Amino acid sequence: MEEKEKKILEAFKKAGKPLRPGDIAEMTGIDKKEVSKIIKKLKEEGKIISPKRCFYAPAK
């Protein structure tokens, strides 16, 4: 797993609630477009889910 992927998963854990890509970009300092790309990849791997439109959370 890449460093940025770890940072994004950590941000989800710290927040404890579903987040938007923009929120994660602010928390991690990673560019919003890059956050969106990584979220897409993590979602395909089953590591995160989308409980509602445009919000994401770690898969249990």
Buried (B, 14 or more C-beta within 10 A) or exposed (E): EEEBBEBBBBBBEEBEEBBBBEBBBBBBEBEBEBBBBBBEBBBEEEBBBEEEEEBBBBEE
